[in-house]
Amino acid sequence: MLTNRSKVVVKKEMNFWERMYLPAILSGVVITIKHLLRRKATIKFPEQKREISKVWRGQHVLKRDEHGAERCTACGLCAVACPAEAITMTAAERKKGDEGLFREEKYASVYEINMLRCIFCGLCEEACPKEAIFLTDRIVSTDYERHGFIYGKDKLVEAVDKRIDVTVRQTPEVLEFKKHKLLSHNR
Amino acid sequence: MIAFVTYKMILVLVIFTITLAIAAYSTYAERKVAAFLQDRVGPDRAGPFGIFQPLADGLKFIYKEEIIPNVSNKLLFVFGPCIAMLTALMAGVVVPWGDTVFIGGKEYSLQITDLNIGILYVFGVVSIGVYGIMIGGWSSNNKFSLLGAIRASAQMISYEIAMGLAIIALVLMTGTLSLREITMQQAGGLGGDWNFWNVVYQPLGFLIFIVCAFAECNRTPFDLPECETELVGGYHTEYSSMKLGFYLFAEYINMFISSAVISTLYFGGFNFPFMNNLGLDHNMISIIGTIVLFAKIVFFIFFFMWIRWTIPRFRYDQLMNLGWKIMIPLAIFNIALCALISLYINR
């Protein structure tokens, strides 16, 4: 026995009082009426939002660095780490003159996350050596079509003028870990 | 003559409208009560607190595609929901919705017609309601519909017996079948003249009647005619659009009418305590009486829903056992008891 919650069922004949149903129905009715004026558990979604945890993991973002260049180098570690195999990408070489757009010589020309496959575990974020991908506190919106859930770079890469804050989830331990010299290239 | 006909026509129209309105809002109330008893909010998007929900539901029913199965008996298929709706609406004719009112020195009764066999009429009309279900289920030419219809009619016929026997005990006591006279006998109530409602004299009869009323309306715990796991949708499996709406609607009208009949027979109808001690004039008391009657009806409709969201349904054999082996003997015992007591009192 793993817990002490299991009850031994006694299969005995019901006595007259129990077979009358009515006392049991009466007590049931009292229970339901008590719930009538109780506080409702419903959260009226579009107006009210459920409070989410500080470390809640939602829709991904592909970060740019402080000059506005994409950090992702299409190394593929996130796709390898992904247990749901939701990430695919195509690598490309940076052309001359695109130095402002991409941080390193290699970049992802296509980067897609299938949000129907994604389980929001955050392993891609952990695997990323370039601090390029983060999970944010945004909710992935619904869609009527399957292909609407395959998010490309248009939806994933943050806008230059509208950066997405990912510092909320960076706990002191994470920041301490990132000071390690192996990750110094990110600074 | 013309004045009489116009007055009756207006009364019929008003009661028809009220019946439909209450039935429509019962569907809304059902969902709200269900939600509240389960700590939810319920429909609240259509208008403030979702009060336009019945309109939205009705519109949805009308705009749905209407399917009549090829293999069905088309005439009877259309006829079924008509009968269900018709019989449900007809029972309201003999219920006294209020006392009389004086307008311009003339006395107008707030009852469409006072049949001296009122309660028998209600029973007759309710019995025809079984045909609506039976014809609907049979003409669909679908085994699930047919099984559902047989189940429903067997259940309704079984419980009608106990219901009738419960009423016999009441009739023994009151000595009349007219619903108006039964109501008038309960007049006064507390206050000057100590006169209780019938439920005080007939507690067992009331219990049998209300349990049978649940079964007659196909309400939980006797909602076996509609059983998703065994019968798909029951007798209305093949129905769609407004024809299905009629069946569902008839159920709510039945609930309203049986609440009205329960209030009239056992809870004093339009009478309320201290009604003769307030010193109000006759018209005023009649109007308050009608409001009180509707309050009682609304309470019983709520009670129907309250029970629905409290207890699970019976198994079919349990249902039949309860009907034939418990309800009917109990009702006969009640008749014998009432007969003996009235014999002792009148001696």
Chai-1 contact restraints between the chains, C-beta under 6 A:
chainA,res_idxA,chainB,res_idxB,connection_type,confidence,min_distance_angstrom,max_distance_angstrom,comment,restraint_id
A,I25,B,I311,contact,1.0,0.0,6.0,A-B,restraint_1
A,G28,B,T310,contact,1.0,0.0,6.0,A-B,restraint_2
A,G28,B,I311,contact,1.0,0.0,6.0,A-B,restraint_3
A,V29,B,T310,contact,1.0,0.0,6.0,A-B,restraint_4
A,T32,B,L37,contact,1.0,0.0,6.0,A-B,restraint_5
A,T32,B,T310,contact,1.0,0.0,6.0,A-B,restraint_6
A,H35,B,L37,contact,1.0,0.0,6.0,A-B,restraint_7
A,H35,B,D39,contact,1.0,0.0,6.0,A-B,restraint_8
A,L36,B,F36,contact,1.0,0.0,6.0,A-B,restraint_9
A,L36,B,L37,contact,1.0,0.0,6.0,A-B,restraint_10
A,R38,B,D39,contact,1.0,0.0,6.0,A-B,restraint_11
A,K40,B,D39,contact,1.0,0.0,6.0,A-B,restraint_12
A,K40,B,V41,contact,1.0,0.0,6.0,A-B,restraint_13
A,A41,B,D39,contact,1.0,0.0,6.0,A-B,restraint_14
A,T42,B,R40,contact,1.0,0.0,6.0,A-B,restraint_15
A,T42,B,V41,contact,1.0,0.0,6.0,A-B,restraint_16
